[in-house]
Amino acid sequence: MGESPSKKTDMISSLEEFNTIEQEVPLAPYTTWNIGGSAEYFWEPTKDELSDVLRYCEQNHIPVHFLGRGSNVLISSDGVDGLAICTRSSLQGIELQDDVIHAEAGVSMPVLANFAASYEIAGFEHLICIPGSIGAGIAINAGLAAHGRKEIGDSLIDVTVMNRSGTVFKERAEDLELGFRTSNIPDRDLFVLSARFDGSARGTEGEIASEMHTHLRKRKSKQPLSVPTAGSTFKNPSNGKSAGWLIDQAGLKGYQVGGAKVSEVHANWIENTGTATSDDVLDVINHVKRVVDDEFGIELEIEIRVLE
Ligand SMILES: Cc1cc2nc3c(=O)[nH]c(=O)nc-3n(C[C@H](O)[C@H](O)[C@H](O)COP(=O)(O)OP(=O)(O)OC[C@H]3O[C@@H](n4cnc5c(N)ncnc54)[C@H](O)[C@@H]3O)c2cc1C
Protein backbone atom coordinates (compact mmCIF):
# COMPACT_ATOMS: atom_id res chain seq x y z
CA MET A 1 0.00 0.00 0.00
CA GLY A 2 1.21 3.49 -0.81
CA GLU A 3 0.72 6.74 1.07
CA SER A 4 -2.61 8.46 0.40
CA PRO A 5 -2.55 11.86 -1.23
CA SER A 6 -3.90 14.69 0.91
CA LYS A 7 -7.36 16.15 0.40
CA LYS A 8 -5.90 19.58 -0.34
CA THR A 9 -6.49 19.36 -4.11
CA ASP A 10 -10.26 19.38 -3.58
CA MET A 11 -9.93 23.02 -2.53
CA ILE A 12 -7.60 24.15 -5.31
CA SER A 13 -9.13 25.87 -8.32
CA SER A 14 -6.06 26.48 -10.50
CA LEU A 15 -2.37 25.62 -10.74
CA GLU A 16 -1.52 29.26 -10.03
CA GLU A 17 -2.52 28.63 -6.42
CA PHE A 18 0.70 26.67 -5.95
CA ASN A 19 3.06 29.60 -5.25
CA THR A 20 6.15 28.07 -6.80
CA ILE A 21 4.59 27.14 -10.15
CA GLU A 22 5.61 29.61 -12.86
CA GLN A 23 3.93 30.34 -16.18
CA GLU A 24 5.28 30.56 -19.74
CA VAL A 25 8.83 29.53 -18.92
CA PRO A 26 11.14 28.98 -21.93
CA LEU A 27 12.44 25.41 -21.79
CA ALA A 28 15.42 25.66 -24.17
CA PRO A 29 17.81 26.66 -21.33
CA TYR A 30 16.70 23.53 -19.46
CA THR A 31 17.94 21.26 -22.27
CA THR A 32 21.41 20.35 -23.50
CA TRP A 33 20.23 20.83 -27.11
CA ASN A 34 19.14 24.34 -26.21
CA ILE A 35 15.92 23.79 -28.16
CA GLY A 36 12.33 24.21 -26.99
CA GLY A 37 9.56 26.77 -26.61
CA SER A 38 7.80 27.69 -23.39
CA ALA A 39 6.00 25.45 -20.94
CA GLU A 40 2.54 26.73 -20.11
CA TYR A 41 3.38 25.93 -16.47
CA PHE A 42 6.79 25.10 -15.01
CA TRP A 43 7.72 23.75 -11.60
CA GLU A 44 10.79 22.60 -9.72
CA PRO A 45 9.02 20.18 -7.39
CA THR A 46 9.06 19.91 -3.64
CA LYS A 47 8.40 16.50 -2.11
CA ASP A 48 5.66 17.92 0.11
CA GLU A 49 3.54 19.31 -2.70
CA LEU A 50 4.23 16.83 -5.49
CA SER A 51 1.34 14.49 -4.76
CA ASP A 52 -1.12 17.40 -4.56
CA VAL A 53 0.12 18.85 -7.83
CA LEU A 54 0.04 15.53 -9.70
CA ARG A 55 -3.38 14.68 -8.37
CA TYR A 56 -4.70 18.13 -9.30
CA CYS A 57 -3.36 17.74 -12.85
CA GLU A 58 -4.83 14.24 -13.14
CA GLN A 59 -8.25 15.38 -11.96
CA ASN A 60 -8.23 18.39 -14.28
CA HIS A 61 -6.77 16.65 -17.34
CA ILE A 62 -3.69 18.89 -17.39
CA PRO A 63 -0.80 17.29 -19.31
CA VAL A 64 2.31 16.73 -17.18
CA HIS A 65 5.84 16.40 -18.58
CA PHE A 66 8.74 15.21 -16.44
CA LEU A 67 12.08 16.82 -17.08
CA GLY A 68 15.39 16.04 -15.42
CA ARG A 69 18.47 17.76 -16.85
CA GLY A 70 17.06 17.86 -20.38
CA SER A 71 19.89 15.81 -21.89
CA ASN A 72 17.72 13.26 -23.67
CA VAL A 73 14.71 15.26 -24.84
CA LEU A 74 13.68 17.17 -27.91
CA ILE A 75 11.15 19.79 -26.85
CA SER A 76 8.86 21.34 -29.46
CA SER A 77 9.95 24.84 -30.43
CA ASP A 78 6.24 25.74 -30.30
CA GLY A 79 6.27 25.02 -26.58
CA VAL A 80 4.24 22.53 -24.57
CA ASP A 81 0.82 22.67 -22.99
CA GLY A 82 0.39 21.80 -19.36
CA LEU A 83 2.98 21.49 -16.61
CA ALA A 84 6.69 20.71 -16.96
CA ILE A 85 8.03 19.30 -13.69
CA CYS A 86 11.80 19.74 -13.71
CA THR A 87 14.27 18.35 -11.16
CA ARG A 88 17.35 20.18 -12.38
CA SER A 89 17.64 22.06 -9.08
CA SER A 90 15.32 20.11 -6.81
CA LEU A 91 15.30 16.66 -5.16
CA GLN A 92 19.09 16.75 -4.78
CA GLY A 93 19.59 14.70 -1.59
CA ILE A 94 22.19 11.92 -1.50
CA GLU A 95 23.51 9.90 1.44
CA LEU A 96 25.15 6.59 2.37
CA GLN A 97 23.70 4.29 5.03
CA ASP A 98 24.99 0.79 5.72
CA ASP A 99 26.48 0.28 2.26
CA VAL A 100 23.33 1.57 0.55
CA ILE A 101 23.35 4.84 -1.41
CA HIS A 102 20.07 6.76 -1.19
CA ALA A 103 19.71 9.36 -3.94
CA GLU A 104 16.84 11.63 -4.89
CA ALA A 105 15.64 11.95 -8.49
CA GLY A 106 17.35 15.24 -9.29
CA VAL A 107 20.87 14.07 -8.38
CA SER A 108 22.94 13.94 -11.54
CA MET A 109 24.67 10.73 -12.54
CA PRO A 110 28.15 12.36 -12.38
CA VAL A 111 27.34 13.49 -8.82
CA LEU A 112 26.35 9.91 -7.96
CA ALA A 113 29.60 8.61 -9.52
CA ASN A 114 31.71 11.11 -7.57
CA PHE A 115 29.77 10.44 -4.36
CA ALA A 116 30.42 6.69 -4.69
CA ALA A 117 34.09 7.35 -5.49
CA SER A 118 34.45 9.51 -2.37
CA TYR A 119 33.57 6.40 -0.28
CA GLU A 120 35.71 4.09 -2.48
CA ILE A 121 32.56 2.35 -3.72
CA ALA A 122 33.03 0.70 -7.11
CA GLY A 123 30.50 0.10 -9.90
CA PHE A 124 29.38 3.67 -10.57
CA GLU A 125 32.42 4.88 -12.55
CA HIS A 126 30.69 4.80 -15.96
CA LEU A 127 28.01 7.24 -14.77
CA ILE A 128 30.64 10.01 -14.67
CA CYS A 129 30.03 10.78 -18.35
CA ILE A 130 26.22 10.66 -18.51
CA PRO A 131 24.97 14.19 -17.83
CA GLY A 132 21.38 13.27 -16.85
CA SER A 133 19.54 12.90 -13.56
CA ILE A 134 19.17 9.55 -11.83
CA GLY A 135 15.36 9.84 -12.08
CA ALA A 136 15.46 9.91 -15.87
CA GLY A 137 18.49 7.63 -15.93
CA ILE A 138 16.51 4.87 -14.22
CA ALA A 139 13.39 5.53 -16.31
CA ILE A 140 15.42 4.86 -19.48
CA ASN A 141 18.14 2.66 -17.92
CA ALA A 142 20.95 4.93 -19.06
CA GLY A 143 24.37 3.43 -19.53
CA LEU A 144 27.31 2.70 -21.76
CA ALA A 145 27.06 0.33 -24.71
CA ALA A 146 30.74 0.13 -25.66
CA HIS A 147 33.22 -2.28 -24.01
CA GLY A 148 30.56 -4.38 -22.26
CA ARG A 149 27.14 -3.05 -21.36
CA LYS A 150 27.04 -1.08 -18.11
CA GLU A 151 23.82 0.50 -16.93
CA ILE A 152 22.51 2.46 -13.98
CA GLY A 153 20.20 -0.48 -13.28
CA ASP A 154 23.21 -2.72 -12.51
CA SER A 155 23.51 -1.53 -8.89
CA LEU A 156 19.91 -0.48 -8.38
CA ILE A 157 18.10 -2.04 -5.41
CA ASP A 158 14.76 -0.28 -5.66
CA VAL A 159 13.03 2.98 -6.56
CA THR A 160 10.40 5.05 -4.82
CA VAL A 161 7.91 6.29 -7.39
CA MET A 162 4.75 8.37 -7.48
CA ASN A 163 1.87 7.75 -9.84
CA ARG A 164 -0.34 10.39 -11.46
CA SER A 165 -2.82 10.12 -8.60
CA GLY A 166 -0.11 11.15 -6.15
CA THR A 167 0.31 7.73 -4.55
CA VAL A 168 3.85 6.80 -3.49
CA PHE A 169 5.19 3.24 -3.57
CA LYS A 170 8.42 1.28 -3.86
CA GLU A 171 9.36 -1.00 -6.75
CA ARG A 172 12.22 -3.49 -6.76
CA ALA A 173 14.75 -3.19 -9.57
CA GLU A 174 13.84 -6.66 -10.85
CA ASP A 175 10.23 -5.55 -11.35
CA LEU A 176 11.15 -2.59 -13.59
CA GLU A 177 11.83 -4.63 -16.76
CA LEU A 178 15.14 -2.85 -17.22
CA GLY A 179 16.47 -3.39 -20.74
CA PHE A 180 18.61 -1.56 -23.29
CA ARG A 181 17.56 2.07 -22.69
CA THR A 182 14.15 0.99 -21.40
CA SER A 183 12.17 0.25 -18.27
CA ASN A 184 8.45 -0.02 -17.65
CA ILE A 185 8.44 3.32 -15.78
CA PRO A 186 7.52 5.63 -18.72
CA ASP A 187 4.65 3.41 -19.90
CA ARG A 188 3.14 3.55 -16.43
CA ASP A 189 3.56 7.35 -16.22
CA LEU A 190 5.49 7.02 -12.96
CA PHE A 191 7.64 9.77 -11.52
CA VAL A 192 10.86 8.50 -9.90
CA LEU A 193 11.26 10.24 -6.54
CA SER A 194 14.37 8.49 -5.29
CA ALA A 195 16.40 5.32 -5.57
CA ARG A 196 18.57 3.03 -3.47
CA PHE A 197 21.78 1.58 -4.87
CA ASP A 198 23.98 -1.25 -3.63
CA GLY A 199 27.16 0.41 -2.41
CA SER A 200 28.91 -2.70 -1.12
CA ALA A 201 31.43 -3.20 -3.96
CA ARG A 202 34.78 -1.71 -2.99
CA GLY A 203 37.65 -0.40 -5.08
CA THR A 204 40.70 1.65 -4.26
CA GLU A 205 40.60 5.40 -4.74
CA GLY A 206 43.20 5.05 -7.50
CA GLU A 207 41.36 2.30 -9.41
CA ILE A 208 38.06 4.17 -9.33
CA ALA A 209 39.62 7.50 -10.35
CA SER A 210 41.53 5.82 -13.15
CA GLU A 211 38.40 4.13 -14.54
CA MET A 212 36.44 7.40 -14.45
CA HIS A 213 39.31 9.19 -16.14
CA THR A 214 39.44 6.54 -18.89
CA HIS A 215 35.71 6.92 -19.59
CA LEU A 216 36.02 10.71 -19.79
CA ARG A 217 39.13 10.58 -22.00
CA LYS A 218 37.53 8.18 -24.51
CA ARG A 219 34.51 10.45 -24.77
CA LYS A 220 36.51 13.58 -25.46
CA SER A 221 38.09 12.10 -28.58
CA LYS A 222 34.94 10.46 -29.97
CA GLN A 223 32.04 12.75 -29.13
CA PRO A 224 31.18 16.40 -29.91
CA LEU A 225 31.11 17.52 -26.29
CA SER A 226 31.57 21.25 -26.89
CA VAL A 227 28.39 21.78 -28.93
CA PRO A 228 24.71 21.46 -27.92
CA THR A 229 23.50 17.88 -28.48
CA ALA A 230 21.42 15.28 -26.66
CA GLY A 231 23.97 12.47 -26.90
CA SER A 232 22.98 9.48 -29.01
CA THR A 233 19.92 10.15 -31.13
CA PHE A 234 19.14 6.54 -32.08
CA LYS A 235 19.34 3.28 -30.15
CA ASN A 236 21.85 0.77 -31.43
CA PRO A 237 19.95 -1.87 -33.42
CA SER A 238 20.17 -5.44 -32.17
CA ASN A 239 22.10 -6.78 -35.19
CA GLY A 240 25.51 -5.84 -33.79
CA LYS A 241 26.10 -2.72 -35.91
CA SER A 242 25.99 0.57 -34.04
CA ALA A 243 23.60 3.31 -35.17
CA GLY A 244 26.60 5.64 -35.56
CA TRP A 245 28.38 3.18 -37.88
CA LEU A 246 25.27 2.75 -40.07
CA ILE A 247 24.69 6.51 -40.35
CA ASP A 248 28.36 7.09 -41.14
CA GLN A 249 28.40 4.32 -43.79
CA ALA A 250 25.27 5.84 -45.35
CA GLY A 251 27.33 8.99 -45.96
CA LEU A 252 25.22 11.15 -43.68
CA LYS A 253 27.88 12.83 -41.54
CA GLY A 254 27.43 16.57 -41.96
CA TYR A 255 23.87 16.24 -43.31
CA GLN A 256 22.08 19.42 -42.23
CA VAL A 257 18.58 20.90 -42.15
CA GLY A 258 18.37 24.48 -40.87
CA GLY A 259 20.48 24.58 -37.72
CA ALA A 260 20.47 20.81 -37.07
CA LYS A 261 23.39 18.78 -38.35
CA VAL A 262 24.56 15.16 -38.15
CA SER A 263 27.83 15.49 -36.25
CA GLU A 264 31.08 14.99 -38.17
CA VAL A 265 32.62 13.69 -34.92
CA HIS A 266 30.00 11.04 -34.09
CA ALA A 267 27.31 10.24 -36.66
CA ASN A 268 24.71 9.24 -34.04
CA TRP A 269 24.77 12.71 -32.51
CA ILE A 270 22.85 15.69 -33.92
CA GLU A 271 24.34 19.09 -33.24
CA ASN A 272 22.48 22.36 -32.81
CA THR A 273 24.72 24.70 -34.79
CA GLY A 274 23.00 27.66 -33.13
CA THR A 275 19.58 28.16 -34.68
CA ALA A 276 18.09 24.66 -34.75
CA THR A 277 14.38 24.24 -34.15
CA SER A 278 12.71 21.01 -33.10
CA ASP A 279 11.40 20.66 -36.67
CA ASP A 280 14.96 20.90 -38.05
CA VAL A 281 16.03 18.06 -35.75
CA LEU A 282 12.98 15.96 -36.64
CA ASP A 283 13.65 16.50 -40.36
CA VAL A 284 17.23 15.29 -39.90
CA ILE A 285 16.01 12.30 -37.87
CA ASN A 286 13.44 11.32 -40.50
CA HIS A 287 15.95 11.67 -43.34
CA VAL A 288 18.52 9.55 -41.50
CA LYS A 289 15.92 6.86 -40.79
CA ARG A 290 14.84 6.79 -44.44
CA VAL A 291 18.37 6.57 -45.85
CA VAL A 292 19.55 3.91 -43.37
CA ASP A 293 16.44 1.85 -44.09
CA ASP A 294 17.00 2.17 -47.87
CA GLU A 295 20.71 1.30 -47.62
CA PHE A 296 20.66 -1.44 -44.98
CA GLY A 297 17.02 -2.44 -44.48
CA ILE A 298 17.34 -1.47 -40.80
CA GLU A 299 14.72 0.64 -39.03
CA LEU A 300 16.46 2.90 -36.56
CA GLU A 301 14.56 3.68 -33.38
CA ILE A 302 15.07 6.99 -31.60
CA GLU A 303 16.67 6.99 -28.15
CA ILE A 304 15.73 10.60 -27.39
CA ARG A 305 12.28 11.45 -26.05
CA VAL A 306 10.17 13.93 -28.03
CA LEU A 307 8.08 16.29 -25.94
CA GLU A 308 5.39 18.25 -27.80
C1 LIG B 1 26.93 14.82 -23.89
C2 LIG B 1 25.93 13.74 -23.61
C3 LIG B 1 26.36 12.44 -23.37
C4 LIG B 1 25.43 11.42 -23.10
N1 LIG B 1 25.88 10.16 -22.89
C5 LIG B 1 24.99 9.17 -22.59
C6 LIG B 1 25.44 7.83 -22.34
O1 LIG B 1 26.61 7.51 -22.38
N2 LIG B 1 24.50 6.90 -22.04
C7 LIG B 1 23.17 7.19 -21.97
O2 LIG B 1 22.37 6.30 -21.66
N3 LIG B 1 22.72 8.45 -22.22
C8 LIG B 1 23.59 9.43 -22.52
N4 LIG B 1 23.14 10.70 -22.78
C9 LIG B 1 21.70 10.97 -22.74
C10 LIG B 1 21.16 11.40 -21.35
O3 LIG B 1 22.14 12.01 -20.54
C11 LIG B 1 20.55 10.23 -20.59
O4 LIG B 1 19.54 9.64 -21.36
C12 LIG B 1 19.94 10.66 -19.25
O5 LIG B 1 19.40 9.53 -18.61
C13 LIG B 1 18.83 11.69 -19.39
O6 LIG B 1 18.65 12.29 -18.14
P1 LIG B 1 17.95 13.72 -18.01
O7 LIG B 1 17.81 14.00 -16.57
O8 LIG B 1 18.68 14.72 -18.80
O9 LIG B 1 16.55 13.39 -18.65
P2 LIG B 1 15.60 14.30 -19.52
O10 LIG B 1 16.21 14.50 -20.85
O11 LIG B 1 15.23 15.52 -18.77
O12 LIG B 1 14.35 13.33 -19.64
C14 LIG B 1 14.47 12.10 -20.31
C15 LIG B 1 13.21 11.28 -20.08
O13 LIG B 1 13.12 10.91 -18.71
C16 LIG B 1 11.86 11.32 -18.16
N5 LIG B 1 12.09 11.73 -16.76
C17 LIG B 1 12.81 12.78 -16.31
N6 LIG B 1 12.82 12.79 -14.97
C18 LIG B 1 12.06 11.74 -14.56
C19 LIG B 1 11.68 11.23 -13.29
N7 LIG B 1 12.09 11.79 -12.13
N8 LIG B 1 10.88 10.13 -13.25
C20 LIG B 1 10.46 9.53 -14.39
N9 LIG B 1 10.79 9.97 -15.63
C21 LIG B 1 11.59 11.06 -15.70
C22 LIG B 1 11.43 12.47 -19.04
O14 LIG B 1 10.02 12.62 -19.02
C23 LIG B 1 11.93 12.04 -20.40
O15 LIG B 1 11.03 11.15 -21.01
C24 LIG B 1 24.05 11.72 -23.07
C25 LIG B 1 23.62 13.04 -23.31
C26 LIG B 1 24.54 14.03 -23.59
C27 LIG B 1 24.06 15.43 -23.84
The ligand as an SDF file (V2000), in Angstrom:
LIG
                    3D

 53 58  0  0  0  0  0  0  0  0999 V2000
   26.9320   14.8170  -23.8850 C   0  0  0  0  0  0  0  0  0  0  0  0
   25.9290   13.7360  -23.6100 C   0  0  0  0  0  0  0  0  0  0  0  0
   26.3570   12.4400  -23.3670 C   0  0  0  0  0  0  0  0  0  0  0  0
   25.4340   11.4220  -23.1040 C   0  0  0  0  0  0  0  0  0  0  0  0
   25.8810   10.1560  -22.8880 N   0  0  0  0  0  0  0  0  0  0  0  0
   24.9920    9.1750  -22.5940 C   0  0  0  0  0  0  0  0  0  0  0  0
   25.4360    7.8310  -22.3420 C   0  0  0  0  0  0  0  0  0  0  0  0
   26.6080    7.5120  -22.3780 O   0  0  0  0  0  0  0  0  0  0  0  0
   24.5020    6.8980  -22.0380 N   0  0  0  0  0  0  0  0  0  0  0  0
   23.1670    7.1940  -21.9680 C   0  0  0  0  0  0  0  0  0  0  0  0
   22.3690    6.3030  -21.6620 O   0  0  0  0  0  0  0  0  0  0  0  0
   22.7230    8.4470  -22.2160 N   0  0  0  0  0  0  0  0  0  0  0  0
   23.5940    9.4350  -22.5240 C   0  0  0  0  0  0  0  0  0  0  0  0
   23.1390   10.7000  -22.7760 N   0  0  0  0  0  0  0  0  0  0  0  0
   21.7030   10.9730  -22.7360 C   0  0  0  0  0  0  0  0  0  0  0  0
   21.1610   11.4010  -21.3540 C   0  0  0  0  0  0  0  0  0  0  0  0
   22.1440   12.0100  -20.5450 O   0  0  0  0  0  0  0  0  0  0  0  0
   20.5470   10.2340  -20.5930 C   0  0  0  0  0  0  0  0  0  0  0  0
   19.5360    9.6370  -21.3610 O   0  0  0  0  0  0  0  0  0  0  0  0
   19.9370   10.6570  -19.2470 C   0  0  0  0  0  0  0  0  0  0  0  0
   19.4020    9.5320  -18.6050 O   0  0  0  0  0  0  0  0  0  0  0  0
   18.8320   11.6880  -19.3940 C   0  0  0  0  0  0  0  0  0  0  0  0
   18.6510   12.2910  -18.1420 O   0  0  0  0  0  0  0  0  0  0  0  0
   17.9530   13.7190  -18.0080 P   0  0  0  0  0  0  0  0  0  0  0  0
   17.8060   13.9990  -16.5660 O   0  0  0  0  0  0  0  0  0  0  0  0
   18.6780   14.7170  -18.7970 O   0  0  0  0  0  0  0  0  0  0  0  0
   16.5490   13.3850  -18.6490 O   0  0  0  0  0  0  0  0  0  0  0  0
   15.6010   14.3040  -19.5190 P   0  0  0  0  0  0  0  0  0  0  0  0
   16.2150   14.4970  -20.8520 O   0  0  0  0  0  0  0  0  0  0  0  0
   15.2340   15.5190  -18.7660 O   0  0  0  0  0  0  0  0  0  0  0  0
   14.3500   13.3340  -19.6360 O   0  0  0  0  0  0  0  0  0  0  0  0
   14.4670   12.1050  -20.3110 C   0  0  0  0  0  0  0  0  0  0  0  0
   13.2110   11.2750  -20.0850 C   0  0  0  0  0  0  0  0  0  0  0  0
   13.1220   10.9140  -18.7110 O   0  0  0  0  0  0  0  0  0  0  0  0
   11.8640   11.3180  -18.1570 C   0  0  0  0  0  0  0  0  0  0  0  0
   12.0860   11.7270  -16.7640 N   0  0  0  0  0  0  0  0  0  0  0  0
   12.8110   12.7770  -16.3140 C   0  0  0  0  0  0  0  0  0  0  0  0
   12.8210   12.7920  -14.9670 N   0  0  0  0  0  0  0  0  0  0  0  0
   12.0610   11.7370  -14.5630 C   0  0  0  0  0  0  0  0  0  0  0  0
   11.6770   11.2290  -13.2870 C   0  0  0  0  0  0  0  0  0  0  0  0
   12.0920   11.7880  -12.1310 N   0  0  0  0  0  0  0  0  0  0  0  0
   10.8830   10.1270  -13.2520 N   0  0  0  0  0  0  0  0  0  0  0  0
   10.4580    9.5320  -14.3930 C   0  0  0  0  0  0  0  0  0  0  0  0
   10.7880    9.9680  -15.6260 N   0  0  0  0  0  0  0  0  0  0  0  0
   11.5880   11.0570  -15.7030 C   0  0  0  0  0  0  0  0  0  0  0  0
   11.4260   12.4710  -19.0420 C   0  0  0  0  0  0  0  0  0  0  0  0
   10.0230   12.6240  -19.0170 O   0  0  0  0  0  0  0  0  0  0  0  0
   11.9320   12.0390  -20.4040 C   0  0  0  0  0  0  0  0  0  0  0  0
   11.0260   11.1500  -21.0130 O   0  0  0  0  0  0  0  0  0  0  0  0
   24.0490   11.7250  -23.0710 C   0  0  0  0  0  0  0  0  0  0  0  0
   23.6150   13.0380  -23.3150 C   0  0  0  0  0  0  0  0  0  0  0  0
   24.5390   14.0340  -23.5890 C   0  0  0  0  0  0  0  0  0  0  0  0
   24.0570   15.4330  -23.8410 C   0  0  0  0  0  0  0  0  0  0  0  0
  1  2  1  0
  2  3  1  0
  2 52  2  0
  3  4  2  0
  4  5  1  0
  4 50  1  0
  5  6  2  0
  6  7  1  0
  6 13  1  0
  7  8  2  0
  7  9  1  0
  9 10  1  0
 10 11  2  0
 10 12  1  0
 12 13  2  0
 13 14  1  0
 14 15  1  0
 14 50  1  0
 15 16  1  0
 16 17  1  0
 16 18  1  0
 18 19  1  0
 18 20  1  0
 20 21  1  0
 20 22  1  0
 22 23  1  0
 23 24  1  0
 24 25  2  0
 24 26  1  0
 24 27  1  0
 27 28  1  0
 28 29  2  0
 28 30  1  0
 28 31  1  0
 31 32  1  0
 32 33  1  0
 33 34  1  0
 33 48  1  0
 34 35  1  0
 35 36  1  0
 35 46  1  0
 36 37  1  0
 36 45  1  0
 37 38  2  0
 38 39  1  0
 39 40  1  0
 39 45  2  0
 40 41  1  0
 40 42  2  0
 42 43  1  0
 43 44  2  0
 44 45  1  0
 46 47  1  0
 46 48  1  0
 48 49  1  0
 50 51  2  0
 51 52  1  0
 52 53  1  0
M  END
$$$$
